[in-house]
């Protein structure tokens, strides 16, 4: 086995190895990339909910979107209904004035801050605006401070 | 090895080295746990194939198909129950199998590699159970998987990507169900069959390496003596599983509903210890770092332990420290599962099992 000489045999063997490794490596990389979908048929992160008038004073859960719509007179805010710990759907407790997670007992105050339990982050507040047809438009890509509200 | 006493396969013969054994009855019993696990694996494959005839991994159909299996298809419930109870039994018995090997220090040279293969099989059992758990597409399945996928997401750097690739998206939907189904019915059985074959072959080879005297000893022939004996054990296990399937039904909750988290949402029981740990703090530490340290330590056991004595018998006095540490670990692991299963109510607060939960 003298590979030191550049012969036609060595060259062809090298080409063969290159093609084999290239194919193998390429297919491995391709199948790894293949696992990540490019298009998701999931609900959009920016969506319309009902007209502002339909949300009563206080906290209303929008089950289909897992968000809470909070109305204080003419101010409307939207907060995530997904616990920041491991993603359970939280509940609003009127008598205790806080959000409670059924999974590991995290409590979030009315402004979304963690007051007890294992959750690492406060609840995110989403940007809410009025769509041209008068319905509320929630944008989950846009996190806003909890003081920010929509005046209707 | 069934043809010889355990001590013959351990050349140091520590049981006969003068130190009294802890229990004369226990001494070198193996309880045939390996064969029981193989039997359960066979039952799981056969019942799994039967279940697949009526099951489609489609989010619109999956739950209805399980309902049909449960209530419409003749004997559907029996096969579903058998599949579920064998899976649960296998998780417990694979763990007992590992514990048995630890207490008898049978992971030592030349068996280190086989301990590692067994360790892989334990992980495979958990992955197969977890992926199977999602398939009925009920509330338990959906929320169990929510908890598990968010635990993955809490891993540093690759966490979010890992969750994305496991679920095939950012939330649990059709892609997640398709992937769980694929892993559960093709990938895991394939990998496990291969590893089990390797495990058994290595076990025989290692016995011969440890004690070459075993070789060429043919007072009992494999067929029919050993085959018949092992087959009869398999039938006993089959009978037990069938009776369990007739007596106890596998649970099935309402159809998966992302907007309502059940109170309390609990992970599959074999991950309840992990969920209990999770309730103590950030997922990164309690769900990633601590469990993985434990797994890594278990993986490395044959390379860490330096002792030479006490192999091949239960609870040998020269391994007191190892046995105490391991027993403590097992107690904590089982304790966490029991705590999560029976002592946790709404909001993961502590309740005695006989206390009623304030549901409102």
Interface residues (C-beta under 8 A of the other chain):
Chain A: X35 X36 X37 X40 X41 X42 X61 X63 X64 X66 X85 X86 X87 X88 X89 X90 X91 X100 X101 X102 X103 X104 X105 X117 X118 X120
Chain B: X143 X146 X147 X149 X150 X151 X154 X164 X165 X168 X169 X170 X171 X173 X174 X175 X258 X259 X260 X261 X262 X263 X264 X265 X275 X278 X279 X280 X281 X282 X283 X286 X346 X347 X348 X349
